[in-house]
Amino acid sequence: NKITILRIQKIVELIPADRGIKIFSLGFGYGHVLLELANRGYTNLGGGGHIQRSSERY
């Protein structure tokens, strides 16, 4: 959705322009930010986190 896209763009704007820096996203959800960074040429990316199944939330 448009709000998610705008949020991702705002986050990506905060990342330094050096495409070789190490970026690790903790609690990265579905990885949308990392995917956008990869699309922009960042290569040293990693991420980790836990996504709860909807049945585990309640």
Secondary structure, DSSP 4 states (H G I P E B T S, - for coil): -HHHHHHHHHHHHTS-S-TTS-EEEET-TT-HHHHHHHHTT--SEEEE-----GGG--
